[in-house]
């Protein structure tokens, strides 16, 4: 299979979407199971419970669960406010939320309370940027609502783009009007797997979208998912990458395999750096990540760091490359933006 293909199907009775690039599973998303925490993007009317000065935030009631609003200073108990889930809650912890609510569609991001019009930096053609700005300014609200035109807007038909902007602005206005009330409430749920794929998987643009039942089995998605049950993933050149989640962090070990040449360590490490974003993305892993790279000379660290920067630059999830520890491990901090893939989720 050449090019990029998006497959919309179901797995274990839940909506799921897979992106295949050049015949390899590149991304995968699955609807939450019953009892899972709400996913990033869900918007609640929350009621402030109590501030937590030592943690720089406040606990809020979401209705049947508790959220934690970082930087919630100045909020008084009982106050209602609009919040959006900003990450996946760790087991036993409050759901992370933010009061900087965003309404995201395929072409635009609307930000109430943050005025301004911006265009994605990935759109470099000045003529296209000028055309998009004119169209958006005609639709831009006169209040304190801001807009960001996403990269997919560059190739969108003008009438389709205008309709998308108008619908997203109307949704933002309707939900914002529900911010006040006596009880917490879920106002809009996070997008399901099919909608998320349609909304966010436009780079690279798909050559084909498969929607018929059985697509996962016919196109190799189930086989690729089954491979994720094994913590070890093969690397080009004979090495391997072992990814093992723990309660405190994600431990990653890089092995050179049977290659014992002087260059084996660096070769395996570069391959691991290129493979790591995809492995974390498919497994739904985030938080603190510690990588034990294969032995290599310290003088080669800069080249490895550059390979890591290049690899994660192409990944949509926010990841901070922290650096080397005194023991020679490399640390990263990755946003928890999806529920980790569990054995019960696999085929």
VOLUM-501351 format. One record per residue (C-alpha): x, z, y. Coordinates in Angstrom, 2 decimals. Layout:
<rs>
r u:X, w:Z, v:Y
...
</rs>
This chain:
<rs>
r u:0.00, w:0.00, v:0.00
r u:1.49, w:-1.13, v:3.28
r u:0.66, w:0.11, v:6.75
r u:-1.55, w:3.05, v:7.68
r u:-4.78, w:3.87, v:5.88
r u:-7.32, w:6.66, v:6.49
r u:-9.48, w:7.75, v:3.57
r u:-12.62, w:9.83, v:4.16
r u:-13.89, w:11.51, v:1.01
r u:-14.82, w:14.91, v:-0.44
r u:-12.74, w:17.40, v:-2.40
r u:-14.37, w:20.22, v:-4.37
r u:-17.62, w:19.60, v:-2.52
r u:-16.06, w:19.79, v:0.96
r u:-15.35, w:17.03, v:3.46
r u:-11.72, w:15.96, v:3.43
r u:-9.62, w:13.25, v:5.05
r u:-6.25, w:11.80, v:4.11
r u:-3.84, w:9.55, v:6.00
r u:-1.58, w:7.35, v:3.92
r u:1.39, w:5.68, v:5.60
r u:3.30, w:3.07, v:3.61
r u:1.76, w:4.37, v:0.42
r u:2.75, w:8.02, v:1.04
r u:0.38, w:10.87, v:1.88
r u:1.26, w:11.68, v:5.50
r u:-1.52, w:14.08, v:6.53
r u:-4.48, w:15.81, v:4.97
r u:-7.30, w:17.93, v:6.33
r u:-10.06, w:19.80, v:4.51
r u:-13.18, w:21.57, v:5.71
r u:-12.99, w:25.38, v:5.48
r u:-14.44, w:27.11, v:2.46
r u:-17.19, w:29.71, v:2.68
r u:-15.72, w:32.90, v:4.13
r u:-12.74, w:31.18, v:5.77
r u:-12.04, w:32.05, v:9.43
r u:-13.20, w:29.63, v:12.14
r u:-10.82, w:26.77, v:12.82
r u:-9.12, w:25.95, v:16.12
r u:-11.51, w:24.21, v:18.51
r u:-14.57, w:26.34, v:17.82
r u:-16.08, w:27.71, v:21.04
r u:-17.80, w:31.10, v:21.28
r u:-19.58, w:33.15, v:23.86
r u:-17.60, w:36.35, v:23.39
r u:-18.22, w:39.90, v:24.52
r u:-15.19, w:41.91, v:25.59
r u:-14.74, w:44.91, v:23.30
r u:-11.67, w:46.78, v:24.50
r u:-8.34, w:46.00, v:26.15
r u:-5.09, w:46.54, v:24.25
r u:-2.43, w:47.11, v:26.88
r u:0.43, w:47.43, v:24.46
r u:-0.30, w:43.96, v:23.06
r u:-1.06, w:42.32, v:26.40
r u:-4.61, w:41.31, v:25.62
r u:-8.10, w:42.39, v:24.65
r u:-10.24, w:42.44, v:21.54
r u:-13.49, w:40.50, v:21.86
r u:-16.62, w:40.35, v:19.72
r u:-17.40, w:36.92, v:18.31
r u:-20.41, w:37.85, v:16.21
r u:-19.58, w:39.08, v:12.74
r u:-15.86, w:38.96, v:13.47
r u:-13.31, w:40.10, v:16.00
r u:-11.15, w:37.95, v:18.22
r u:-7.99, w:38.70, v:20.14
r u:-7.62, w:37.27, v:23.64
r u:-4.02, w:37.31, v:24.78
r u:-3.56, w:37.93, v:28.47
r u:-7.06, w:39.34, v:28.76
r u:-6.15, w:41.72, v:31.55
r u:-8.84, w:42.51, v:34.08
r u:-11.64, w:42.05, v:31.56
r u:-14.14, w:44.88, v:31.33
r u:-15.89, w:46.00, v:28.14
r u:-19.28, w:44.32, v:27.76
r u:-18.32, w:41.30, v:29.86
r u:-19.30, w:37.91, v:28.42
r u:-16.95, w:34.96, v:28.60
r u:-16.29, w:31.59, v:27.02
r u:-13.42, w:31.50, v:24.50
r u:-12.02, w:28.92, v:22.10
r u:-10.29, w:29.55, v:18.79
r u:-6.62, w:28.70, v:19.34
r u:-5.17, w:29.28, v:15.88
r u:-5.94, w:30.26, v:12.30
r u:-6.30, w:34.01, v:11.80
r u:-3.88, w:35.66, v:9.41
r u:-5.51, w:37.69, v:6.61
r u:-6.83, w:40.98, v:7.97
r u:-6.16, w:40.09, v:11.61
r u:-8.37, w:39.15, v:14.53
r u:-9.06, w:35.51, v:15.31
r u:-6.73, w:34.27, v:18.09
r u:-8.72, w:32.91, v:21.03
r u:-8.06, w:31.64, v:24.54
r u:-10.22, w:31.53, v:27.66
r u:-8.69, w:28.15, v:28.60
r u:-11.38, w:26.12, v:26.90
r u:-10.83, w:22.40, v:26.24
r u:-13.32, w:19.75, v:25.13
r u:-11.49, w:17.05, v:23.21
r u:-12.82, w:13.65, v:22.20
r u:-11.05, w:10.58, v:20.90
r u:-10.18, w:9.33, v:24.38
r u:-10.32, w:12.28, v:26.76
r u:-9.70, w:16.01, v:27.08
r u:-11.97, w:17.80, v:29.56
r u:-10.77, w:21.10, v:31.00
r u:-13.35, w:23.15, v:32.95
r u:-11.73, w:25.30, v:35.61
r u:-8.52, w:23.23, v:35.69
r u:-9.10, w:20.34, v:38.12
r u:-6.97, w:17.22, v:38.12
r u:-6.73, w:13.82, v:36.46
r u:-3.84, w:13.06, v:34.14
r u:-2.97, w:10.19, v:31.83
r u:-0.98, w:10.56, v:28.61
r u:2.72, w:9.98, v:29.17
r u:2.80, w:7.78, v:26.08
r u:0.89, w:5.15, v:28.12
r u:3.77, w:3.59, v:30.04
r u:2.28, w:0.29, v:31.21
r u:1.58, w:0.76, v:34.92
r u:-1.26, w:-1.78, v:34.96
r u:-3.03, w:0.03, v:32.15
r u:-2.47, w:3.40, v:33.83
r u:-3.92, w:2.07, v:37.10
r u:-6.96, w:0.62, v:35.33
r u:-7.61, w:3.88, v:33.48
r u:-7.23, w:5.93, v:36.64
r u:-9.77, w:3.83, v:38.53
r u:-12.29, w:4.10, v:35.69
r u:-11.79, w:7.85, v:35.29
r u:-12.00, w:8.55, v:39.02
r u:-15.39, w:6.83, v:39.13
r u:-16.62, w:9.26, v:36.46
r u:-14.67, w:12.34, v:37.47
r u:-16.80, w:15.34, v:38.43
r u:-16.61, w:16.73, v:41.94
r u:-16.29, w:20.33, v:40.77
r u:-13.38, w:22.21, v:39.20
r u:-13.34, w:20.22, v:35.95
r u:-10.21, w:18.32, v:34.98
r u:-9.57, w:15.38, v:32.64
r u:-6.68, w:14.09, v:30.58
r u:-6.91, w:10.56, v:29.21
r u:-5.40, w:10.47, v:25.73
r u:-3.09, w:7.75, v:24.37
r u:-5.95, w:6.09, v:22.43
r u:-7.66, w:5.33, v:25.76
r u:-5.13, w:2.58, v:26.45
r u:-6.69, w:0.21, v:23.92
r u:-10.30, w:1.38, v:24.18
r u:-13.02, w:-1.04, v:25.34
r u:-14.02, w:-0.09, v:28.87
r u:-17.68, w:0.57, v:28.08
r u:-16.77, w:2.66, v:25.03
r u:-14.26, w:4.69, v:27.04
r u:-16.75, w:5.28, v:29.87
r u:-19.40, w:6.41, v:27.38
r u:-16.95, w:8.77, v:25.68
r u:-15.91, w:10.34, v:28.99
r u:-19.52, w:10.78, v:30.11
r u:-20.56, w:12.38, v:26.81
r u:-17.61, w:14.78, v:26.82
r u:-18.27, w:15.81, v:30.42
r u:-21.94, w:16.41, v:29.60
r u:-21.01, w:18.51, v:26.57
r u:-18.56, w:20.58, v:28.63
r u:-21.23, w:21.20, v:31.28
r u:-23.85, w:22.24, v:28.71
r u:-21.55, w:24.61, v:26.82
r u:-20.09, w:26.14, v:29.98
r u:-23.62, w:26.98, v:31.13
r u:-23.98, w:29.19, v:28.03
r u:-21.06, w:31.45, v:28.92
r u:-23.24, w:34.35, v:30.05
r u:-25.38, w:36.38, v:27.69
r u:-25.83, w:39.78, v:26.10
r u:-24.67, w:38.83, v:22.59
r u:-21.75, w:36.86, v:21.13
r u:-22.59, w:33.46, v:19.71
r u:-20.94, w:30.39, v:18.21
r u:-21.70, w:27.64, v:20.73
r u:-19.90, w:24.73, v:19.08
r u:-18.07, w:24.63, v:15.77
r u:-14.66, w:23.11, v:15.17
r u:-14.73, w:19.43, v:14.18
r u:-15.10, w:18.76, v:10.46
r u:-12.40, w:16.91, v:8.52
r u:-13.97, w:13.46, v:8.96
r u:-14.50, w:13.88, v:12.70
r u:-11.00, w:15.32, v:13.14
r u:-9.47, w:12.28, v:11.41
r u:-11.49, w:9.87, v:13.57
r u:-10.60, w:11.80, v:16.72
r u:-6.90, w:12.49, v:16.26
r u:-5.40, w:10.06, v:13.74
r u:-4.90, w:7.09, v:16.00
r u:-1.09, w:7.11, v:16.13
r u:-0.13, w:5.13, v:14.17
r u:-3.38, w:3.23, v:14.44
r u:-4.96, w:2.79, v:10.99
r u:-4.99, w:-0.67, v:9.46
r u:-7.95, w:0.31, v:7.32
r u:-10.49, w:3.14, v:7.05
r u:-11.88, w:3.80, v:3.56
r u:-15.19, w:5.63, v:3.32
r u:-16.54, w:4.85, v:-0.14
r u:-16.76, w:7.72, v:-2.66
r u:-13.80, w:7.95, v:-5.02
r u:-11.29, w:6.78, v:-2.46
r u:-9.02, w:9.76, v:-3.07
r u:-8.75, w:9.01, v:-6.78
r u:-8.41, w:5.24, v:-6.41
r u:-5.74, w:5.36, v:-3.72
r u:-3.47, w:8.09, v:-5.09
r u:-4.50, w:10.95, v:-2.81
r u:-5.42, w:13.26, v:-5.70
r u:-2.04, w:12.71, v:-7.36
r u:-0.22, w:13.44, v:-4.09
r u:-2.26, w:16.62, v:-3.57
r u:-1.51, w:17.77, v:-7.13
r u:2.20, w:17.53, v:-6.32
r u:1.70, w:20.11, v:-3.55
r u:0.94, w:22.76, v:-6.16
r u:4.69, w:22.73, v:-6.85
r u:6.74, w:24.49, v:-4.16
r u:9.60, w:22.08, v:-4.84
r u:9.60, w:18.59, v:-3.31
r u:12.16, w:15.91, v:-4.13
r u:14.32, w:14.49, v:-1.37
r u:15.87, w:11.02, v:-1.12
r u:19.36, w:11.11, v:-2.59
r u:18.65, w:13.60, v:-5.36
r u:18.28, w:16.87, v:-3.43
r u:15.17, w:19.00, v:-3.14
r u:13.25, w:21.17, v:-0.72
r u:11.55, w:24.39, v:-1.88
r u:8.79, w:25.78, v:0.36
r u:7.57, w:29.30, v:-0.46
r u:5.07, w:31.12, v:1.79
r u:5.30, w:34.91, v:1.96
r u:3.21, w:37.41, v:3.94
r u:5.91, w:37.68, v:6.64
r u:7.29, w:34.14, v:6.86
r u:7.71, w:30.74, v:5.23
r u:10.97, w:30.52, v:3.29
r u:12.51, w:27.06, v:2.84
r u:15.49, w:26.41, v:0.59
r u:17.47, w:23.15, v:0.53
r u:19.28, w:22.13, v:-2.65
r u:21.76, w:19.28, v:-3.17
r u:20.84, w:18.64, v:-6.80
r u:23.52, w:17.18, v:-9.03
r u:25.55, w:15.78, v:-6.15
r u:28.71, w:17.87, v:-5.77
r u:30.56, w:15.62, v:-3.31
r u:31.87, w:17.07, v:-0.03
r u:29.15, w:15.23, v:1.90
r u:26.32, w:16.39, v:-0.38
r u:25.28, w:19.35, v:1.79
r u:24.93, w:17.37, v:5.01
r u:23.15, w:14.51, v:3.24
r u:20.59, w:16.87, v:1.69
r u:20.13, w:18.75, v:4.97
r u:19.42, w:15.60, v:6.98
r u:16.91, w:14.49, v:4.34
r u:15.30, w:17.95, v:4.44
r u:15.05, w:17.90, v:8.23
r u:13.20, w:14.57, v:8.09
r u:10.88, w:15.76, v:5.30
r u:10.12, w:19.25, v:6.61
r u:7.38, w:18.43, v:9.19
r u:5.41, w:16.47, v:6.60
r u:5.73, w:19.18, v:3.95
r u:4.57, w:21.88, v:6.36
r u:1.74, w:19.68, v:7.66
r u:0.40, w:18.81, v:4.19
r u:0.61, w:22.41, v:3.00
r u:-1.05, w:23.68, v:6.20
r u:1.75, w:26.14, v:6.89
r u:2.67, w:27.78, v:10.19
r u:4.11, w:30.94, v:11.67
r u:7.73, w:31.98, v:11.32
r u:9.78, w:29.59, v:9.17
r u:13.29, w:30.36, v:7.92
r u:15.33, w:27.52, v:6.42
r u:18.33, w:28.10, v:4.17
r u:20.11, w:24.78, v:4.51
r u:22.70, w:23.66, v:1.97
r u:26.30, w:24.64, v:2.80
r u:27.97, w:22.38, v:5.34
r u:30.69, w:22.67, v:8.01
r u:29.60, w:24.34, v:11.26
r u:30.78, w:21.28, v:13.17
r u:27.89, w:19.32, v:11.62
r u:25.19, w:21.64, v:12.97
r u:24.59, w:19.62, v:16.14
r u:23.83, w:16.49, v:14.15
r u:21.40, w:18.44, v:11.98
r u:19.73, w:19.97, v:15.03
r u:19.24, w:16.48, v:16.47
r u:17.64, w:15.34, v:13.20
r u:15.25, w:18.31, v:13.37
r u:14.31, w:17.60, v:16.99
r u:13.63, w:13.95, v:16.19
r u:11.51, w:14.81, v:13.14
r u:9.35, w:17.43, v:14.84
r u:8.94, w:15.35, v:17.99
r u:6.75, w:13.01, v:15.96
r u:4.60, w:15.87, v:14.64
r u:1.42, w:16.82, v:16.49
r u:1.63, w:20.56, v:15.78
r u:3.44, w:22.66, v:18.37
r u:6.75, w:23.82, v:16.86
r u:9.57, w:25.76, v:18.53
r u:13.05, w:25.15, v:17.11
r u:14.52, w:28.61, v:17.64
r u:18.02, w:28.16, v:16.24
r u:20.58, w:29.66, v:13.91
r u:20.64, w:33.27, v:12.76
r u:23.87, w:35.30, v:12.32
r u:23.52, w:34.77, v:8.56
r u:23.48, w:30.98, v:8.96
r u:19.76, w:30.36, v:8.46
r u:17.72, w:28.21, v:10.82
r u:14.48, w:29.54, v:12.31
r u:11.39, w:27.77, v:13.60
r u:8.06, w:28.98, v:14.96
r u:5.10, w:26.71, v:14.17
r u:1.55, w:27.04, v:15.40
r u:-1.03, w:27.94, v:12.75
r u:-3.52, w:25.15, v:13.38
r u:-5.08, w:24.81, v:9.93
r u:-5.91, w:26.90, v:6.90
r u:-3.05, w:26.88, v:4.35
r u:-3.71, w:24.70, v:1.34
r u:-4.45, w:26.98, v:-1.63
r u:-4.42, w:26.31, v:-5.34
r u:-8.20, w:26.51, v:-5.46
r u:-8.34, w:23.74, v:-2.85
r u:-6.31, w:21.34, v:-4.98
r u:-7.76, w:18.87, v:-7.50
</rs>
